[in-house]
């Protein structure tokens, strides 16, 4: 049950900081896909996810 609460908190935090990441250029990297379907744009941020994962790993190694 604790993992579910943790996932929920992380998703809320990510949703809150998503506009800030957009100003930094995340979500518009070369490996990030934008797929238009029936007038809507869907984003699949592969490169941004890898970059953020590497940053989190490096931060965890330092701490």
Secondary structure by P-SEA (a helix, b strand, c coil): caaaaaaaaaaaaaaaaaaaaaaacccccccbbbbbcccbbbbbcaaaaaaaaaaaaaaaaac
